Amino acid sequence: MKITKKDADYVARLARLELSDEEKSQYAEQLGSILDYVDQLNKIDTKNVLPTSNVLALRNVWRQDKLERCTPEEVEKLLANAPERDGNFFKVKKVIE
């Protein structure tokens, strides 16, 4: 599929990116290549392929949660990058009315 500089500019505006004319040309070419590849994939017959969510036969790979006490130094380290905190807790905006 042919992507024009105008199309690349439109996508850049949606993504809030400011691109030079050279970058718009480069991205238009790259986006066109991606869409050409997707078009090739669309031509593949997948009628007899079962839907999968993972190519590996994995079950739950998560570790069990376990409660552990933290030292005051560990708490400070954990909360060091919190935008806001209330004592030893992360402070977040209310999202439920």
Secondary structure, DSSP 8 states (H G I E B T S, - for coil): ----HHHHHHHHHHTT----HHHHHHHHHHHHHHHHHHHHHHTS--TT----S-SS---------------HHHHHHHHTT-SSEETTEE-------
